[in-house]
Every structure is written in structure tokens, then in C-alpha cells.
Amino acid sequence: MSRGDHHILKSVLLLLAASGLAFGVTLTLRELFPSLGVKVFNPLSDLFPTPGGELAQRVDTTPEDPLLAEAMRRDSLEREEAELVTDTLQVDSVMEPTSAGLLPAGLIDYSGGSALTRLREILTEAGDQPVNVAFLGDSFIEGDILVEHFREALQARYGGGGVGYVPLTSVTARFRQTIKHSFSGAWEDDNALKHPHGSHFLITGSYQQAVGEAGVSYENRQPVDQATLLYTSEDSLRISSILNGDAPTEILLPSTGGSLHGVKVGRQVATLRLDFPKAEGSRLYGICMDGDKGVRVDNMSLRGSSGLQLGAVSPSLSEDLHRIRPYHLIVLSYGLNVVSPKDTRYDYGYYFRGMDRALTGLHEIYPEAIFLIISISDRGQRIDGEVYTLPGVPRMVEIQERLAKKYHALFFNTYGTIRSMGGIRSFVSKGWAAKDYTHLSSAGGREISKRLVQDLIESPIDQVTRQVAESPIEESLPPTKGKGAERIKAKSDTLKQRSSSPTTLPQESTAKKDSI
């Protein structure tokens, strides 16, 4: 080796050593002091991703929400057309002040107090019959983050047990702590992101099919009173069940004739194994692990969802679900997949219109339900070592608050609550949120759910009540038309009457095959 070659090799080795040292030091500093926002030096990031970096990409790598993309494209075309027919100076809404910073942290009741009063009355009846809660959302609640502590708090106070709804297969099965869940075999998953205009979806947003022999296993923390399978099937179906480690037994699932059925597949369930033959004509929507009475809280998260899929659920199947499992409280937790660091305009009017349609449909299916809209959280972005809230977040909070106003719903300001507790950067430094500055950890979920439950159950109603003027929102936002609008108006007219009259809970179906 010549002297020149020796110097080149020495320089290369020195460069590699320096790069390795920089990588090691910055990685160590990031792990030891997350609040400093240290950016890891990784010149080979395309080949060797930074450890932990995959979580930071969690939101942006989820499948694109086709309904959201369609709404955005339609909104963009409408803007272009408007700009062609006018030469008037337009003021971009991004320059308009947002009212999100003026909203109080925590809960606001836009029904004048009647929704919260009725919810508390319903919960006091949980000792006599089930009270069903549907928690709908995106990856912010997946794996039972936040929902776990919400469920535990309500069940500890009003009774009940079990985790409620669980799908047959799930991307969160490996890290969900509230139930042990595994599956194997030839499963095929379909969801509203893959087929946004599908005609077989419930508010769960997904179902599974056994395209060959397939099995699923569940293990509850504590035995639950009952396990119920939700399904549709063109033909009768024989499945094998192993309950609590006993010998296998055969269960006959009758044909449903196109409707949704609920069949009990176990009592006093500690562990449950179900094995299915090939049954492509059957759609399996999930298992419900429940107490016979008390509070049931179903976590129906769909990673990547904007919530617009709720406007495309099957009315007939959804009404079947309502008959089987009437929901008294429906919680909506969306927005993370709408707001993006790539946004250049922050007028989410198209999202308001889409969710407006979705809420109209939900009110038609669940006319007796109380609705709670949970705002987007404080989603941050790290730039040059500093963490900033995405500019679109306050605007999204305002959009969601306007929806709550229009539908006289409950509204929980998650963004304001996190900001009042130090913001998302503080949450990350405490281990309450992931280093993507978006998703909560279990500890962070506990803190937020603690505030949510406290507001729902203990806060004086007059302190969280906001009276809604007759129509300032309707004047500035697209009105809802059709039969759904009439039902919503009729519902809002009766809210005050309900707050002063005895509460009657929606009764569950007495049909044996559909009872849960």
C-alpha cells in the first residue's frame, strides 16, 4: 500500500469513527434528555433507521384516508372555481384569528346542561342493566390508550366488567394490555380505508373473513360474564370453541339472512379460543367481552381514519347493532389524520362538511344517544431542536367545537387540557406521550381520562354548560338538509324536557340470538 493510499484509508476510518461517535452521543442524549429535543445525527438513516424513529412516523405512514383525500380534492377544485369567477381580494382563513385559545380546558356541554344531566342519570341505572359506550377514533385511542382508564374509572364507580368490543384481528393485539389477543391462520381483514364506499361496515369500520382455516384466542384479566360474537353469514356455520381450557365444543352459527346477529359463545369467560373453517360468505365483526350489567366501553379505533367513514356505514346493519347493543354515549375522537405538517392552508371547511354529514347519519341511527366530541390533542413538530404545535391544530379544535355546538353535544377540549398541563413537549419529557409528539402513552392516557371522567361525573353542571345562540353557527357553516336535520331539531327541542323528567334507558333486544 502506497503512502497516499494509507492516508486515504486513515481519513476514511477517522470519518467513520467521528460519525459513529456523533451518532452515539446524540442518540444517548435524546434518550436521557428527551425534553431537549436533540436531533440524532444519522447520515445513513435511509439504510439504517434511527432506533425509535419508526414511532415518530406513525401518523404519516398510515394508509391514506380515501374519503379525506376525496374531500380535500373537491375542496381544492371549488376554491379554484371561486377564484376564477371573482377578482375580489380573498382573505385566507389562516390569517383569521382562531377562537381555540379562548376555549376552556376540559368539558363543555352545548346542550344547555341537559345532555350531561341525562348521562349522569343513565349511569346511576347501570346497576340494573347495561350502559353501553362506543369510543370511536383513530390511532390516538388504539391499544386502549386513554380508553382503558376511562373504562376502569366508570366500571369502578358504576359496576361492570370486561373490555367490551374486540375485533377478530387487530394491528394492536401485540401491545394492547387490557386483554391478551392472538390470531392465526387465513384471515382477511377489510376496513373502510381500503373500501371507503363499501356497503357492509358498521361504526367499527372493519370486519374479518376466514378465507381458510383460521383461529383467534382471548384471555381476559378477570373472567367476564359473557362473550358474544357479532357476525353476518349467508349460510349456517359450525365453529369450534375452547372455553377456559376445557374440551372443544361445537357451536352452530345460523344463517343471518343479511342482517347482523349477536350469538353468545361463552359464559364466565377467562379464556376463549374460536376456530373457524373457510367461510368467505361470513363477515365477523368482533367479540364483545362484557358483564351482564354495569358499564361497557367499546374501543372502536381505526388507524388512519379521519372519521369521515362514519358517514358511509350501512344503515341496516347499524340499526341491527343498535338493536343488539344500544349505545347511550357515543364518543368521537378524530382529527390527527387531517392536520399535517405538510398543510399550507388551514381552512378545514371540507372536513366540517364531511363530519356534519356523518353526524347527521349517526343521529338517525342512534336518536337517543348522547354524543361527546373529543378534540384533537396538542400535536407537535420538532424543528431545529424546538417543539412547535402544528398550526392547523387550533383551527381543527375550532371546527370540532363548532360541530359540538351545532349538534348540542358534549365537547372535551383535549388540546386545551394538554396545554394547561404543560403542552405536548412536557408530556413527552414526563413519559406521558411518545416521541412523535402526537400519541399518548398509557400514563398520559390516564391523566387525560382522569380529567375527562372528573368533568363528566363530578363537575358542577352550571360550570361546564354553554348556552348556544339560535343560529350563529348555521349562518356561517353549511346547513344540514333532509330527514336527519329534522330529527336533530326534534331531538334538540326535547333535550330540556329530558333533563327534568325520569330517565328511561334504551332497552336491549330480548331476542335470544341477538342478546348481549
C-alpha positions in Angstrom: 0.0 0.0 0.0 1.4 3.4 -1.0 1.7 6.3 1.4 -1.2 8.1 -0.5 -3.5 5.1 -0.1 -2.6 4.8 3.6 -3.6 8.5 4.1 -6.9 7.9 2.3 -7.7 4.9 4.4 -6.8 6.7 7.6 -9.1 9.6 6.6 -12.0 7.3 5.8 -11.6 5.5 9.1 -11.4 8.8 11.0 -14.5 10.0 9.3 -16.4 6.8 10.1 -15.2 6.9 13.7 -16.3 10.6 14.1 -19.7 9.8 12.5 -20.2 6.8 14.8 -19.3 8.9 17.8 -21.7 11.7 16.8 -24.5 9.1 16.3 -23.8 7.5 19.7 -23.6 10.8 21.6 -26.8 12.3 20.1 -28.7 9.1 20.4 -27.8 8.8 24.1 -28.6 12.5 24.7 -32.0 12.0 23.1 -32.8 9.0 25.2 -31.6 10.5 28.5 -32.9 14.0 28.0 -36.0 13.9 25.7 -37.1 17.3 26.7 -34.0 18.8 25.0 -35.3 17.8 21.6 -31.9 16.6 20.4 -31.9 15.5 16.8 -30.0 12.2 16.2 -27.1 12.5 13.8 -27.6 9.6 11.4 -26.2 10.1 7.8 -27.3 6.6 6.9 -30.9 7.0 8.0 -32.2 5.7 4.7 -30.3 2.4 5.2 -30.3 2.1 9.0 -33.3 3.9 10.6 -32.7 5.6 13.9 -33.9 3.4 16.8 -37.4 4.6 17.9 -37.7 6.7 14.8 -40.5 4.5 13.4 -42.9 5.8 16.1 -42.3 9.3 15.0 -43.6 8.4 11.6 -46.7 6.6 12.9 -49.3 9.1 11.8 -47.8 9.9 8.4 -47.2 6.3 7.3 -50.8 5.1 8.0 -52.8 4.4 4.8 -54.2 7.4 3.2 -57.9 8.0 4.1 -59.5 8.0 0.7 -62.6 9.8 1.8 -60.5 12.6 3.3 -58.4 12.8 0.1 -61.5 13.0 -2.0 -63.0 15.8 0.2 -59.7 17.7 0.0 -59.6 17.4 -3.8 -63.2 18.5 -4.1 -62.5 21.5 -1.8 -59.4 22.4 -3.9 -61.5 22.4 -7.1 -64.2 24.5 -5.5 -61.5 27.1 -4.4 -60.1 27.2 -7.9 -63.5 27.8 -9.4 -64.3 30.5 -6.9 -61.0 32.3 -7.7 -61.8 32.2 -11.5 -65.1 34.0 -11.1 -64.1 36.8 -8.8 -61.3 39.3 -8.7 -62.2 40.4 -5.2 -59.3 40.1 -2.7 -59.9 37.0 -0.7 -58.8 36.8 2.9 -57.4 33.3 3.6 -58.8 31.9 6.8 -55.3 31.1 8.0 -55.0 34.8 8.7 -58.2 34.9 10.7 -57.8 34.6 14.5 -58.9 31.2 15.9 -61.1 31.0 19.0 -59.4 27.7 20.1 -57.2 29.6 22.5 -60.2 31.2 24.2 -61.9 27.8 24.9 -61.6 26.5 28.5 -59.7 23.3 29.0 -61.8 20.2 29.7 -65.5 19.7 29.2 -68.2 22.0 27.7 -71.9 21.0 27.5 -73.5 22.7 24.5 -76.9 21.2 25.2 -77.6 23.7 28.0 -76.8 21.1 30.6 -79.4 18.5 29.6 -77.0 16.0 28.0 -74.7 15.9 31.0 -77.7 15.6 33.4 -79.2 12.8 31.4 -75.8 11.0 31.1 -75.4 11.0 34.9 -78.9 9.7 35.3 -78.3 6.9 32.9 -75.0 5.9 34.7 -76.8 5.6 38.0 -79.1 3.0 36.4 -76.1 0.8 35.4 -76.6 -1.4 38.5 -79.8 -2.7 36.9 -78.9 -3.0 33.3 -76.0 -2.4 30.9 -74.9 1.1 29.9 -73.2 1.0 26.5 -70.5 3.4 25.5 -68.9 3.5 22.0 -65.5 5.1 21.8 -64.8 5.8 18.1 -61.4 7.2 17.0 -58.1 6.9 15.2 -54.7 5.8 16.4 -54.9 8.2 19.3 -57.0 5.7 21.2 -55.8 2.4 19.7 -54.5 -0.3 22.0 -56.9 1.1 24.7 -54.7 4.1 25.3 -56.9 6.6 27.3 -60.0 4.3 26.9 -58.6 1.8 29.4 -58.6 4.3 32.2 -61.9 5.8 31.2 -63.4 2.3 31.2 -61.9 1.3 34.5 -63.0 4.5 36.3 -66.6 4.2 35.2 -66.8 0.5 36.0 -65.2 1.0 39.4 -67.9 3.6 40.2 -71.0 2.1 38.4 -70.2 -1.6 38.0 -69.4 -3.7 35.0 -66.5 -5.7 33.7 -64.7 -6.7 30.6 -63.2 -4.7 27.7 -66.3 -4.8 25.5 -65.7 -5.0 21.8 -62.6 -6.6 20.3 -62.1 -7.4 16.6 -61.1 -10.8 15.4 -57.7 -9.5 14.2 -56.0 -6.3 15.1 -52.8 -4.4 14.5 -52.7 -3.5 18.2 -53.0 -7.1 19.5 -49.3 -7.4 20.3 -49.2 -4.3 22.6 -52.7 -4.0 24.0 -52.5 -4.6 27.7 -56.2 -4.8 28.7 -56.8 -8.2 27.0 -54.4 -10.8 25.6 -55.4 -11.4 22.0 -53.8 -13.5 19.3 -54.9 -14.9 16.0 -53.6 -17.3 13.3 -54.5 -18.9 10.0 -56.0 -17.5 6.9 -57.7 -14.2 8.0 -58.5 -11.5 5.6 -59.2 -8.0 7.0 -61.4 -5.4 5.3 -61.9 -1.9 6.5 -63.4 1.4 5.5 -60.0 2.8 4.4 -59.5 0.0 1.9 -63.0 0.3 0.6 -64.5 3.6 1.6 -67.7 3.1 -0.3 -68.3 -0.5 0.9 -71.8 -1.4 2.0 -71.0 -3.8 4.9 -69.4 -1.6 7.5 -70.6 -0.8 11.0 -69.2 2.1 13.1 -66.4 -0.3 14.0 -65.0 0.4 10.5 -63.8 -3.1 9.8 -64.6 -6.8 9.7 -62.7 -10.1 9.1 -63.3 -13.1 7.0 -61.9 -16.6 7.3 -60.7 -17.4 3.8 -59.2 -20.7 5.0 -59.0 -22.3 8.4 -58.4 -19.6 11.0 -58.4 -19.2 14.8 -58.5 -16.5 17.4 -57.7 -16.6 21.2 -58.6 -14.2 24.0 -57.5 -14.0 27.6 -59.3 -11.6 30.0 -57.6 -10.1 33.0 -60.6 -11.2 35.1 -63.4 -13.6 34.0 -66.3 -11.8 32.3 -70.0 -12.8 32.4 -70.4 -13.3 28.7 -68.7 -13.3 25.3 -70.8 -12.5 22.2 -69.8 -12.9 18.6 -71.1 -10.3 16.1 -71.4 -11.7 12.6 -73.3 -12.0 9.3 -73.4 -15.2 7.3 -75.0 -16.3 4.1 -75.1 -19.9 5.3 -75.0 -21.6 8.7 -71.5 -22.0 10.1 -70.0 -24.5 12.5 -67.1 -23.3 14.6 -65.1 -24.9 17.4 -64.9 -23.3 20.8 -62.5 -24.0 23.8 -63.8 -22.2 26.9 -61.4 -21.8 29.9 -59.2 -24.6 28.7 -62.0 -27.2 28.6 -62.6 -29.7 25.8 -63.5 -28.3 22.4 -67.2 -27.9 21.7 -69.0 -27.2 18.5 -71.2 -24.0 18.1 -73.7 -23.7 15.2 -74.0 -20.1 13.9 -77.2 -19.9 12.0 -77.5 -18.0 8.7 -78.4 -14.4 9.3 -80.2 -13.6 6.0 -78.1 -10.5 5.5 -78.7 -9.0 9.0 -76.3 -8.7 11.9 -76.6 -11.2 14.7 -75.1 -11.5 18.1 -74.6 -15.0 19.5 -73.2 -15.9 22.9 -70.2 -18.1 22.6 -69.3 -18.3 26.3 -70.3 -17.6 29.9 -67.9 -16.8 32.8 -65.1 -16.4 30.3 -61.5 -16.3 31.4 -60.0 -17.6 28.2 -61.7 -18.3 24.8 -60.4 -20.0 21.7 -62.5 -20.0 18.5 -61.6 -21.9 15.3 -63.3 -21.2 12.0 -63.5 -23.2 8.8 -63.2 -21.5 5.4 -66.2 -19.2 5.3 -65.9 -16.4 2.8 -69.6 -15.9 2.9 -69.4 -14.8 6.6 -68.3 -11.5 8.0 -67.1 -11.5 11.5 -67.3 -8.1 13.1 -65.9 -8.8 16.6 -66.3 -10.3 20.0 -67.8 -8.4 23.0 -66.4 -9.3 26.4 -69.0 -8.0 28.9 -70.6 -8.0 32.3 -74.3 -8.8 32.4 -74.9 -5.3 33.7 -72.9 -2.2 34.5 -70.8 0.0 32.2 -69.5 -1.4 28.9 -67.0 0.7 26.9 -66.2 -0.4 23.4 -62.9 0.8 21.8 -63.5 1.0 18.1 -60.3 2.6 16.8 -59.3 2.5 13.1 -55.7 3.6 12.4 -55.5 6.3 9.8 -59.2 7.3 9.9 -60.4 10.8 9.7 -63.8 9.9 10.9 -65.4 10.6 7.6 -66.0 6.9 7.2 -68.8 7.2 9.7 -70.9 8.8 7.0 -70.8 5.7 4.9 -71.8 3.0 7.4 -74.5 0.5 6.4 -77.8 1.9 7.8 -79.5 -1.5 8.1 -76.5 -3.3 9.7 -76.0 -0.3 12.0 -79.6 -0.5 13.1 -79.1 -4.2 13.8 -76.2 -3.3 16.0 -78.3 -0.6 17.7 -80.9 -3.3 18.5 -78.3 -5.7 19.8 -76.2 -3.1 21.6 -78.0 0.2 22.1 -75.4 2.9 22.8 -76.2 5.5 25.4 -73.0 7.5 24.9 -71.0 7.8 21.6 -67.6 9.4 21.8 -65.8 10.7 18.7 -62.0 11.2 18.9 -60.6 12.2 15.5 -58.5 14.9 13.7 -54.9 13.6 13.9 -55.0 12.3 10.4 -56.5 15.6 9.0 -53.9 18.0 10.4 -50.5 17.5 8.9 -47.1 19.3 8.9 -47.5 19.5 5.1 -50.6 21.7 5.4 -50.2 25.1 3.8 -53.8 26.2 4.2 -55.7 25.7 7.4 -59.3 26.1 6.3 -60.8 22.7 7.2 -64.3 23.6 5.9 -64.4 20.4 3.8 -63.8 18.4 7.0 -66.6 20.2 8.8 -69.0 19.3 5.9 -67.9 15.7 5.9 -68.3 15.2 9.6 -71.5 17.2 9.5 -72.9 14.5 7.2 -71.5 11.7 9.3 -73.1 13.1 12.5 -76.4 13.5 10.7 -76.3 9.8 9.8 -75.3 8.8 13.3 -78.1 10.8 14.9 -80.6 9.0 12.5 -79.3 5.6 13.6 -78.9 6.4 17.3 -81.5 9.1 18.0 -81.4 8.5 21.8 -77.7 8.6 22.2 -75.7 11.3 23.9 -72.7 12.5 21.7 -69.3 13.6 23.1 -66.8 15.1 20.7 -63.2 14.9 21.9 -61.0 17.5 20.2 -57.6 16.8 18.6 -54.8 16.8 21.0 -51.7 19.1 21.1 -49.8 17.6 18.2 -46.2 18.9 17.9 -43.5 19.0 15.4 -39.8 19.3 16.2 -37.8 21.9 14.2 -34.2 22.6 14.9 -34.4 21.1 18.4 -37.6 23.1 19.3 -41.1 21.6 19.5 -44.0 23.6 18.0 -47.7 22.9 17.9 -48.8 22.3 14.3 -50.5 25.5 13.0 -53.6 23.5 11.9 -54.3 22.2 15.4 -56.1 25.2 16.9 -58.2 25.5 13.7 -59.2 21.9 13.9 -60.2 22.4 17.6 -62.4 25.2 16.4 -64.0 23.0 13.7 -64.7 20.3 16.2 -66.2 22.7 18.7 -68.5 24.1 16.0 -69.7 20.6 15.3 -70.5 20.1 19.0 -72.4 23.4 19.1 -74.4 22.5 16.0 -75.4 19.2 17.4 -75.9 20.4 21.0 -73.3 17.8 22.1 -70.7 17.5 24.8 -67.3 18.7 23.9 -64.0 17.9 25.6 -61.0 20.2 24.7 -58.1 17.8 24.7 -55.8 20.3 23.2 -56.5 22.9 25.9 -56.3 20.3 28.6 -52.8 19.2 27.5 -51.7 22.8 27.1 -52.9 23.6 30.6 -50.7 20.7 31.8 -47.5 22.0 30.1 -48.1 21.0 26.5 -47.1 18.1 24.4 -43.4 18.7 25.0 -43.9 18.5 28.7 -45.9 15.3 28.2 -43.0 13.7 26.3 -40.5 14.7 28.9 -42.6 13.1 31.6 -43.1 9.9 29.6 -46.8 10.7 29.1 -46.5 10.9 25.3 -44.5 9.2 22.6 -41.6 11.0 21.0 -43.7 11.6 17.9 -45.2 14.4 19.9 -48.6 13.1 19.0 -49.7 9.9 20.7 -50.2 9.5 24.4 -48.5 6.7 26.5 -50.6 4.7 29.0 -49.5 7.2 31.7 -50.6 10.2 29.6 -53.9 8.5 28.7 -54.5 8.0 32.5 -54.0 11.8 33.1 -56.4 12.8 30.3 -59.0 10.3 31.1 -58.9 11.3 34.8 -59.8 14.8 33.8 -62.5 13.7 31.4 -64.2 11.4 33.9 -64.0 14.0 36.6 -65.7 16.6 34.3 -68.3 14.1 33.2 -69.2 12.9 36.7 -68.2 15.5 39.2 -68.0 19.0 37.8 -71.0 21.2 38.6 -73.2 21.3 35.5 -73.5 25.0 35.5 -69.7 25.4 35.3 -69.4 23.4 32.1 -72.7 24.5 30.4 -72.6 26.8 27.4 -75.8 28.1 26.0 -75.9 28.1 22.2 -77.4 31.1 20.4 -80.1 30.4 18.0 -78.1 30.2 14.8 -74.7 31.9 14.6 -73.0 28.7 13.6 -75.6 27.8 11.0 -75.2 31.2 9.3 -71.5 30.7 8.7 -71.4 27.0 8.1 -73.2 24.7 5.6 -76.7 23.7 6.9 -77.6 20.1 7.0 -80.7 19.2 4.9 -83.1 16.3 4.8 -84.7 13.9 7.2 -81.7 13.8 9.5 -81.8 17.6 10.1 -85.5 17.3 11.1 -84.7 14.6 13.6 -81.8 16.6 15.1 -84.0 19.6 15.5 -86.7 17.5 17.2 -84.1 15.9 19.4 -82.6 19.3 20.5 -86.2 20.5 21.3 -86.7 17.7 23.7 -83.3 17.8 25.5 -84.5 20.3 28.1 -87.6 18.2 28.8 -85.5 15.1 29.4 -83.3 16.9 31.9 -86.3 17.4 34.2 -88.1 14.0 33.6 -87.2 10.5 34.7 -84.7 8.8 32.5 -85.6 5.7 30.5 -82.7 3.7 29.1 -83.0 2.2 25.6 -83.9 -1.4 26.1 -81.7 -4.2 24.6 -83.2 -6.7 22.2 -84.9 -9.7 24.0 -84.3 -12.0 21.1 -82.1 -14.8 22.4 -79.8 -14.9 19.3 -79.1 -11.2 19.5 -78.9 -10.5 23.2 -75.6 -9.4 24.7 
